[in-house]
Amino acid sequence: MEIIQNILRTVAKRKVVNEKPTIIRTEALDALVVRLDPEELAGSVLTLETGSVQLPDLAGMRETLIGVGGFVDIEVMLYDAIIELFIVTYD
């Protein structure tokens, strides 16, 4: 999974804030990466071909992301009925 995560981070570096997500699909897993404005993150729905993830729409999440910079990168990996979600922030 580390290789896929490195690929997702490389793709994320080239994305524009709020650009359509990039989806990578293989036999073993589905992966998605998107760069979002932190203020639009809470409640977002991230859709892969085999499922979707909805981030909580919580005030605490918004407060946590105050001051993290102009964007956050979201990485989602779905494999063997396991969902891994990473929120990468930049100061």
C-alpha positions as CSV (number, residue, x, y, z in Angstrom):
1,M,0.0,0.0,0.0
2,E,2.9,2.3,0.5
3,I,3.7,2.4,-3.2
4,I,0.1,3.3,-4.0
5,Q,0.1,6.0,-1.3
6,N,3.3,7.4,-2.9
7,I,1.7,7.5,-6.3
8,L,-1.4,9.3,-4.9
9,R,0.8,11.9,-3.2
10,T,2.7,12.4,-6.5
11,V,-0.6,12.9,-8.3
12,A,-1.9,15.2,-5.6
13,K,1.1,17.6,-6.0
14,R,-0.1,18.3,-9.6
15,K,-3.7,18.9,-8.8
16,V,-5.5,22.2,-8.5
17,V,-7.8,22.9,-5.6
18,N,-11.3,21.6,-6.2
19,E,-10.3,19.8,-9.4
20,K,-12.2,16.6,-10.2
21,P,-10.7,13.7,-8.2
22,T,-8.2,11.3,-9.9
23,I,-9.2,7.7,-9.6
24,I,-6.9,4.8,-10.0
25,R,-8.5,1.4,-10.4
26,T,-6.7,-2.0,-10.4
27,E,-7.9,-5.6,-9.8
28,A,-6.7,-5.4,-6.2
29,L,-7.9,-1.9,-5.1
30,D,-9.6,1.4,-6.0
31,A,-7.9,4.6,-5.0
32,L,-8.9,8.3,-5.2
33,V,-7.0,11.5,-4.6
34,V,-8.4,15.0,-4.6
35,R,-7.2,18.5,-3.4
36,L,-9.9,20.5,-1.7
37,D,-10.4,23.8,0.0
38,P,-10.4,23.0,3.8
39,E,-13.7,24.9,4.2
40,E,-15.4,22.6,1.7
41,L,-14.1,19.4,3.2
42,A,-16.7,18.7,5.9
43,G,-19.6,16.7,4.5
44,S,-17.9,15.9,1.2
45,V,-18.8,12.7,-0.6
46,L,-15.9,11.0,-2.4
47,T,-17.0,8.4,-4.9
48,L,-15.1,5.4,-6.2
49,E,-16.5,2.9,-8.7
50,T,-16.9,0.3,-6.0
51,G,-18.2,2.6,-3.2
52,S,-18.1,6.0,-1.6
53,V,-17.1,7.7,1.5
54,Q,-18.8,10.7,3.1
55,L,-16.8,12.8,5.4
56,P,-18.5,14.0,8.6
57,D,-20.2,17.4,8.5
58,L,-19.0,18.4,11.9
59,A,-18.1,21.8,13.4
60,G,-15.1,20.2,15.1
61,M,-13.7,19.0,11.8
62,R,-14.0,22.6,10.4
63,E,-12.3,24.0,13.5
64,T,-9.5,21.5,13.2
65,L,-8.8,22.6,9.7
66,I,-8.7,26.3,10.4
67,G,-5.3,27.7,9.4
68,V,-4.0,24.6,7.6
69,G,-3.4,26.5,4.4
70,G,-5.1,26.9,1.1
71,F,-5.8,23.2,0.5
72,V,-5.8,19.7,1.9
73,D,-5.2,16.5,0.0
74,I,-7.6,13.6,0.5
75,E,-6.5,10.0,-0.3
76,V,-8.9,7.1,-0.2
77,M,-8.0,3.5,-0.8
78,L,-10.6,0.7,-0.9
79,Y,-9.5,-2.9,-0.9
80,D,-10.7,-6.2,0.6
81,A,-13.7,-4.3,2.0
82,I,-11.3,-2.0,3.9
83,I,-11.4,1.7,3.4
84,E,-8.3,3.8,4.3
85,L,-8.7,7.5,4.3
86,F,-5.9,10.0,4.7
87,I,-6.2,13.8,5.1
88,V,-2.9,15.5,4.3
89,T,-2.7,19.1,5.5
90,Y,-0.1,21.7,4.8
91,D,0.9,24.7,7.0
